[in-house]
């Protein structure tokens, strides 16, 4: 009996020591993951603030003075029309041209916030439209139900696909490509081509060599997802992204303003 108890105590001690050793071995890995997550969040925050600063600059220093100048020009044209009607037409024509330019600036700002093709065509058709002519042939397909996607996920998927197809257009125009979208608890995106693949410095999980490839990972991370870019055996590049739907949908509901009818 004592021998059995002694053996049990030895085994328990060994098990405890092994568990402690395993726990200690995972601590550096967890610390690295935490540091990587913190750096990713910092990059996302920095990118978002840079975009806000750019938008504020465009509105305050670009569009704002343009509209103020148009208001003064309209006042001048109104006075001229009352006093010297024959001189009013050139002034009004100039205001019309400058107003058209201001409308173009507003359109560019709106396009930067959300690609208009998503509202005009939907995600799949927007990707198909962008993919036209980027290489020999592109096959775009959505496997699953075409239910409404959270806006943030839709934009992230479109921009990742757009960047991946832009790389195909620039670096593998003679290849073929396919875009696959599937949906469950996440939106899964894959863009694959038959081109030369990534540069050696970017293979096997190395750092992306192009700014756009890093941007794809940031767009996925902004909605709580992930994106991987790798070369595949036999040639070609594969971009895969996993974009969670629940978190983006919850955030959209949280930020949606009340309509004034019972908060619906």
C-alpha positions as a LaTeX table, in Angstrom:
\begin{tabular}{lrrr}
\hline
Residue & $x$ (\AA) & $y$ (\AA) & $z$ (\AA) \\
\hline
Unk1 & 0.00 & 0.00 & 0.00 \\
Unk2 & 2.77 & 2.38 & 0.96 \\
Unk3 & 4.60 & 1.50 & $-2.25$ \\
Unk4 & 1.49 & 2.32 & $-4.31$ \\
Unk5 & 1.04 & 5.62 & $-2.49$ \\
Unk6 & 4.68 & 6.48 & $-3.01$ \\
Unk7 & 4.40 & 5.75 & $-6.73$ \\
Unk8 & 1.25 & 7.82 & $-6.96$ \\
Unk9 & 3.00 & 10.71 & $-5.21$ \\
Unk10 & 5.94 & 10.46 & $-7.61$ \\
Unk11 & 3.62 & 10.42 & $-10.60$ \\
Unk12 & 1.66 & 13.36 & $-9.26$ \\
Unk13 & 4.84 & 15.28 & $-8.68$ \\
Unk14 & 6.08 & 14.49 & $-12.17$ \\
Unk15 & 2.76 & 15.52 & $-13.68$ \\
Unk16 & 2.76 & 18.79 & $-11.73$ \\
Unk17 & 6.35 & 19.50 & $-12.74$ \\
Unk18 & 5.51 & 18.78 & $-16.38$ \\
Unk19 & 2.47 & 21.06 & $-16.26$ \\
Unk20 & 4.53 & 23.85 & $-14.71$ \\
Unk21 & 7.24 & 23.40 & $-17.34$ \\
Unk22 & 4.68 & 23.42 & $-20.16$ \\
Unk23 & 3.07 & 26.54 & $-18.73$ \\
Unk24 & 6.43 & 28.24 & $-18.42$ \\
Unk25 & 7.26 & 27.31 & $-22.02$ \\
Unk26 & 4.05 & 28.94 & $-23.30$ \\
Unk27 & 4.61 & 32.24 & $-21.50$ \\
Unk28 & 7.18 & 33.63 & $-24.02$ \\
Unk29 & 4.88 & 32.60 & $-26.88$ \\
Unk30 & 1.90 & 34.34 & $-25.26$ \\
Unk31 & 4.00 & 37.42 & $-24.65$ \\
Unk32 & 5.01 & 37.52 & $-28.32$ \\
Unk33 & 1.37 & 37.12 & $-29.40$ \\
Unk34 & 0.32 & 39.91 & $-27.05$ \\
Unk35 & 3.07 & 42.19 & $-28.36$ \\
Unk36 & 2.14 & 41.40 & $-31.97$ \\
Unk37 & $-1.53$ & 42.14 & $-31.23$ \\
Unk38 & $-0.62$ & 45.42 & $-29.58$ \\
Unk39 & 1.52 & 46.47 & $-32.52$ \\
Unk40 & $-1.27$ & 45.53 & $-34.92$ \\
Unk41 & $-3.76$ & 47.64 & $-32.97$ \\
Unk42 & $-1.34$ & 50.54 & $-32.91$ \\
Unk43 & $-0.89$ & 50.34 & $-36.69$ \\
Unk44 & $-4.64$ & 50.22 & $-37.23$ \\
Unk45 & $-5.20$ & 53.19 & $-34.92$ \\
Unk46 & $-2.40$ & 55.14 & $-36.62$ \\
Unk47 & $-3.81$ & 54.39 & $-40.07$ \\
Unk48 & $-7.31$ & 55.42 & $-39.01$ \\
Unk49 & $-6.11$ & 58.68 & $-37.48$ \\
Unk50 & $-4.04$ & 59.45 & $-40.57$ \\
Unk51 & $-7.15$ & 58.91 & $-42.69$ \\
Unk52 & $-9.17$ & 61.20 & $-40.42$ \\
Unk53 & $-6.47$ & 63.84 & $-40.57$ \\
Unk54 & $-6.39$ & 63.61 & $-44.36$ \\
Unk55 & $-10.17$ & 63.92 & $-44.54$ \\
Unk56 & $-10.18$ & 66.91 & $-42.19$ \\
Unk57 & $-7.45$ & 68.57 & $-44.25$ \\
Unk58 & $-9.37$ & 67.98 & $-47.48$ \\
Unk59 & $-12.57$ & 69.41 & $-45.99$ \\
Unk60 & $-11.06$ & 72.32 & $-44.04$ \\
Unk61 & $-8.28$ & 73.43 & $-46.37$ \\
Unk62 & $-9.68$ & 72.28 & $-49.72$ \\
Unk63 & $-13.42$ & 72.05 & $-50.04$ \\
Unk64 & $-14.24$ & 74.64 & $-47.35$ \\
Unk65 & $-12.37$ & 77.56 & $-48.97$ \\
Unk66 & $-13.70$ & 76.52 & $-52.39$ \\
Unk67 & $-17.32$ & 76.78 & $-51.20$ \\
Unk68 & $-16.62$ & 80.06 & $-49.41$ \\
Unk69 & $-15.10$ & 81.48 & $-52.60$ \\
Unk70 & $-18.11$ & 80.31 & $-54.58$ \\
Unk71 & $-20.43$ & 82.14 & $-52.17$ \\
Unk72 & $-18.47$ & 85.39 & $-52.66$ \\
Unk73 & $-18.48$ & 84.92 & $-56.44$ \\
Unk74 & $-22.26$ & 84.41 & $-56.40$ \\
Unk75 & $-22.65$ & 87.62 & $-54.41$ \\
Unk76 & $-20.49$ & 89.45 & $-56.98$ \\
Unk77 & $-22.52$ & 87.96 & $-59.84$ \\
Unk78 & $-25.79$ & 88.99 & $-58.16$ \\
Unk79 & $-24.61$ & 92.57 & $-57.76$ \\
Unk80 & $-23.30$ & 92.63 & $-61.33$ \\
Unk81 & $-26.60$ & 91.24 & $-62.62$ \\
Unk82 & $-28.48$ & 94.10 & $-60.92$ \\
Unk83 & $-26.12$ & 96.87 & $-62.08$ \\
Unk84 & $-24.55$ & 95.62 & $-65.32$ \\
Unk85 & $-26.55$ & 92.63 & $-66.62$ \\
Unk86 & $-24.39$ & 92.31 & $-69.75$ \\
Unk87 & $-21.36$ & 91.38 & $-67.59$ \\
Unk88 & $-23.12$ & 88.79 & $-65.44$ \\
Unk89 & $-23.03$ & 85.87 & $-67.88$ \\
Unk90 & $-19.21$ & 85.29 & $-67.78$ \\
Unk91 & $-19.26$ & 85.50 & $-63.98$ \\
Unk92 & $-22.06$ & 82.95 & $-63.72$ \\
Unk93 & $-20.29$ & 80.63 & $-66.18$ \\
Unk94 & $-17.14$ & 80.79 & $-64.02$ \\
Unk95 & $-19.18$ & 79.97 & $-60.91$ \\
Unk96 & $-20.79$ & 77.06 & $-62.73$ \\
Unk97 & $-17.38$ & 75.60 & $-63.68$ \\
Unk98 & $-16.00$ & 75.98 & $-60.18$ \\
Unk99 & $-19.15$ & 74.44 & $-58.71$ \\
Unk100 & $-18.69$ & 71.41 & $-60.98$ \\
Unk101 & $-15.12$ & 71.12 & $-59.70$ \\
Unk102 & $-16.36$ & 71.25 & $-56.08$ \\
Unk103 & $-18.89$ & 68.50 & $-56.82$ \\
Unk104 & $-16.01$ & 66.42 & $-58.17$ \\
Unk105 & $-14.06$ & 66.95 & $-54.93$ \\
Unk106 & $-17.07$ & 65.84 & $-52.86$ \\
Unk107 & $-17.44$ & 62.76 & $-55.03$ \\
Unk108 & $-13.77$ & 61.88 & $-54.56$ \\
Unk109 & $-14.12$ & 62.23 & $-50.78$ \\
Unk110 & $-17.21$ & 60.01 & $-50.77$ \\
Unk111 & $-15.45$ & 57.41 & $-52.93$ \\
Unk112 & $-12.56$ & 57.34 & $-50.46$ \\
Unk113 & $-14.92$ & 56.58 & $-47.59$ \\
Unk114 & $-16.75$ & 53.72 & $-49.33$ \\
Unk115 & $-16.26$ & 52.38 & $-52.86$ \\
Unk116 & $-19.40$ & 53.38 & $-54.80$ \\
Unk117 & $-19.32$ & 50.15 & $-56.79$ \\
Unk118 & $-20.45$ & 48.28 & $-53.66$ \\
Unk119 & $-23.68$ & 50.26 & $-53.50$ \\
Unk120 & $-24.19$ & 50.30 & $-57.27$ \\
Unk121 & $-23.37$ & 46.66 & $-58.04$ \\
Unk122 & $-22.95$ & 44.63 & $-54.86$ \\
Unk123 & $-19.78$ & 42.91 & $-53.68$ \\
Unk124 & $-19.50$ & 40.12 & $-56.26$ \\
Unk125 & $-20.38$ & 42.24 & $-59.28$ \\
Unk126 & $-18.08$ & 45.03 & $-58.03$ \\
Unk127 & $-15.17$ & 42.57 & $-57.85$ \\
Unk128 & $-16.07$ & 41.23 & $-61.31$ \\
Unk129 & $-16.13$ & 44.75 & $-62.72$ \\
Unk130 & $-12.74$ & 45.61 & $-61.23$ \\
Unk131 & $-11.25$ & 42.28 & $-62.36$ \\
Unk132 & $-12.05$ & 42.84 & $-66.03$ \\
Unk133 & $-8.82$ & 42.94 & $-68.04$ \\
Unk134 & $-6.48$ & 42.41 & $-65.08$ \\
Unk135 & $-5.22$ & 39.12 & $-66.58$ \\
Unk136 & $-6.12$ & 36.46 & $-69.15$ \\
Unk137 & $-9.18$ & 35.22 & $-67.23$ \\
Unk138 & $-10.72$ & 35.80 & $-63.81$ \\
Unk139 & $-13.42$ & 33.61 & $-62.30$ \\
Unk140 & $-15.38$ & 35.23 & $-59.43$ \\
Unk141 & $-17.83$ & 33.16 & $-57.41$ \\
Unk142 & $-19.76$ & 33.46 & $-54.15$ \\
Unk143 & $-20.56$ & 30.08 & $-52.62$ \\
Unk144 & $-23.47$ & 30.34 & $-50.22$ \\
Unk145 & $-26.41$ & 32.61 & $-49.53$ \\
Unk146 & $-26.15$ & 36.18 & $-50.80$ \\
Unk147 & $-27.31$ & 37.72 & $-47.53$ \\
Unk148 & $-26.55$ & 41.30 & $-46.59$ \\
Unk149 & $-23.05$ & 41.71 & $-45.20$ \\
Unk150 & $-21.95$ & 44.20 & $-42.53$ \\
Unk151 & $-20.67$ & 47.30 & $-44.29$ \\
Unk152 & $-17.21$ & 47.10 & $-42.72$ \\
Unk153 & $-16.75$ & 43.47 & $-43.79$ \\
Unk154 & $-17.98$ & 44.23 & $-47.30$ \\
Unk155 & $-15.52$ & 47.10 & $-47.69$ \\
Unk156 & $-12.63$ & 45.07 & $-46.25$ \\
Unk157 & $-13.35$ & 42.13 & $-48.60$ \\
Unk158 & $-13.60$ & 44.42 & $-51.63$ \\
Unk159 & $-10.39$ & 46.29 & $-50.85$ \\
Unk160 & $-8.44$ & 43.07 & $-50.19$ \\
Unk161 & $-9.70$ & 41.55 & $-53.46$ \\
Unk162 & $-8.99$ & 44.83 & $-55.27$ \\
Unk163 & $-5.41$ & 44.96 & $-53.99$ \\
Unk164 & $-4.81$ & 41.28 & $-54.78$ \\
Unk165 & $-6.13$ & 41.72 & $-58.34$ \\
Unk166 & $-4.08$ & 44.90 & $-58.77$ \\
Unk167 & $-0.97$ & 42.85 & $-57.95$ \\
Unk168 & $-2.07$ & 40.30 & $-60.56$ \\
Unk169 & $-2.50$ & 43.08 & $-63.12$ \\
Unk170 & 0.95 & 44.50 & $-62.34$ \\
Unk171 & 2.99 & 41.33 & $-61.88$ \\
Unk172 & 1.13 & 38.48 & $-63.63$ \\
Unk173 & $-1.00$ & 39.91 & $-66.47$ \\
Unk174 & $-0.63$ & 36.72 & $-68.54$ \\
Unk175 & $-1.90$ & 34.46 & $-65.75$ \\
Unk176 & $-5.40$ & 33.34 & $-64.80$ \\
Unk177 & $-7.02$ & 34.07 & $-61.45$ \\
Unk178 & $-9.96$ & 33.04 & $-59.36$ \\
Unk179 & $-11.81$ & 34.77 & $-56.54$ \\
Unk180 & $-13.85$ & 32.66 & $-54.13$ \\
Unk181 & $-16.15$ & 33.98 & $-51.43$ \\
Unk182 & $-17.84$ & 31.71 & $-48.89$ \\
Unk183 & $-19.88$ & 32.57 & $-45.85$ \\
Unk184 & $-20.60$ & 30.94 & $-42.49$ \\
Unk185 & $-19.82$ & 32.68 & $-39.20$ \\
Unk186 & $-17.14$ & 34.50 & $-41.21$ \\
Unk187 & $-16.76$ & 35.73 & $-44.74$ \\
Unk188 & $-13.94$ & 33.76 & $-46.34$ \\
Unk189 & $-12.14$ & 35.27 & $-49.30$ \\
Unk190 & $-9.53$ & 33.64 & $-51.51$ \\
Unk191 & $-7.78$ & 35.19 & $-54.49$ \\
Unk192 & $-5.41$ & 32.85 & $-56.33$ \\
Unk193 & $-3.45$ & 33.29 & $-59.56$ \\
Unk194 & $-1.09$ & 31.26 & $-61.70$ \\
Unk195 & 1.63 & 33.90 & $-61.90$ \\
Unk196 & 5.27 & 33.74 & $-60.72$ \\
Unk197 & 4.42 & 33.97 & $-57.02$ \\
Unk198 & 5.88 & 36.18 & $-54.33$ \\
Unk199 & 9.47 & 37.43 & $-54.25$ \\
Unk200 & 11.82 & 35.23 & $-52.21$ \\
Unk201 & 11.83 & 37.73 & $-49.34$ \\
Unk202 & 8.08 & 37.30 & $-48.89$ \\
Unk203 & 7.88 & 33.51 & $-48.99$ \\
Unk204 & 7.25 & 31.21 & $-46.05$ \\
Unk205 & 5.55 & 33.80 & $-43.92$ \\
Unk206 & 8.16 & 36.52 & $-44.43$ \\
Unk207 & 7.29 & 40.19 & $-44.31$ \\
Unk208 & 5.39 & 41.46 & $-47.36$ \\
Unk209 & 7.65 & 43.32 & $-49.74$ \\
Unk210 & 4.95 & 45.68 & $-50.97$ \\
Unk211 & 3.00 & 48.26 & $-49.02$ \\
Unk212 & $-0.29$ & 47.04 & $-50.47$ \\
Unk213 & 0.25 & 43.55 & $-49.08$ \\
Unk214 & 0.64 & 44.95 & $-45.58$ \\
Unk215 & $-2.50$ & 47.03 & $-46.14$ \\
Unk216 & $-4.50$ & 43.86 & $-46.89$ \\
Unk217 & $-3.60$ & 42.49 & $-43.46$ \\
Unk218 & $-4.57$ & 45.76 & $-41.80$ \\
Unk219 & $-7.96$ & 45.86 & $-43.57$ \\
Unk220 & $-8.68$ & 42.35 & $-42.29$ \\
Unk221 & $-7.47$ & 43.18 & $-38.78$ \\
Unk222 & $-9.73$ & 46.24 & $-38.61$ \\
Unk223 & $-12.80$ & 43.95 & $-38.60$ \\
Unk224 & $-11.20$ & 41.42 & $-36.26$ \\
Unk225 & $-10.08$ & 39.06 & $-39.02$ \\
Unk226 & $-6.88$ & 37.86 & $-40.58$ \\
Unk227 & $-5.24$ & 37.78 & $-43.99$ \\
Unk228 & $-2.39$ & 35.65 & $-45.31$ \\
Unk229 & $-0.42$ & 36.02 & $-48.55$ \\
Unk230 & 1.73 & 33.15 & $-49.75$ \\
Unk231 & 3.15 & 31.46 & $-52.81$ \\
Unk232 & 1.75 & 28.06 & $-53.67$ \\
Unk233 & 3.48 & 24.99 & $-54.98$ \\
Unk234 & 3.63 & 24.98 & $-58.76$ \\
Unk235 & 3.60 & 28.77 & $-59.02$ \\
Unk236 & 1.18 & 31.51 & $-58.23$ \\
Unk237 & 0.10 & 33.56 & $-55.26$ \\
Unk238 & $-2.78$ & 32.89 & $-52.89$ \\
Unk239 & $-4.40$ & 35.57 & $-50.73$ \\
Unk240 & $-6.79$ & 34.28 & $-48.06$ \\
Unk241 & $-8.81$ & 36.39 & $-45.66$ \\
Unk242 & $-11.16$ & 35.42 & $-42.84$ \\
Unk243 & $-13.47$ & 38.25 & $-41.81$ \\
Unk244 & $-15.78$ & 37.67 & $-38.80$ \\
Unk245 & $-19.35$ & 38.83 & $-39.30$ \\
Unk246 & $-20.71$ & 38.97 & $-35.75$ \\
Unk247 & $-18.36$ & 41.63 & $-34.37$ \\
Unk248 & $-18.81$ & 43.92 & $-37.38$ \\
Unk249 & $-22.59$ & 43.52 & $-37.27$ \\
Unk250 & $-22.66$ & 44.30 & $-33.55$ \\
Unk251 & $-20.50$ & 47.39 & $-34.07$ \\
Unk252 & $-22.76$ & 48.56 & $-36.89$ \\
Unk253 & $-25.80$ & 48.20 & $-34.64$ \\
Unk254 & $-24.08$ & 50.03 & $-31.80$ \\
Unk255 & $-23.11$ & 53.00 & $-33.97$ \\
Unk256 & $-26.38$ & 53.19 & $-35.93$ \\
Unk257 & $-28.18$ & 56.41 & $-34.95$ \\
Unk258 & $-31.72$ & 56.31 & $-33.61$ \\
Unk259 & $-34.51$ & 57.09 & $-36.07$ \\
Unk260 & $-36.59$ & 58.74 & $-33.36$ \\
Unk261 & $-39.26$ & 56.03 & $-33.49$ \\
Unk262 & $-38.69$ & 54.02 & $-30.36$ \\
Unk263 & $-34.96$ & 53.77 & $-31.09$ \\
Unk264 & $-35.60$ & 51.38 & $-33.99$ \\
\hline
\end{tabular}
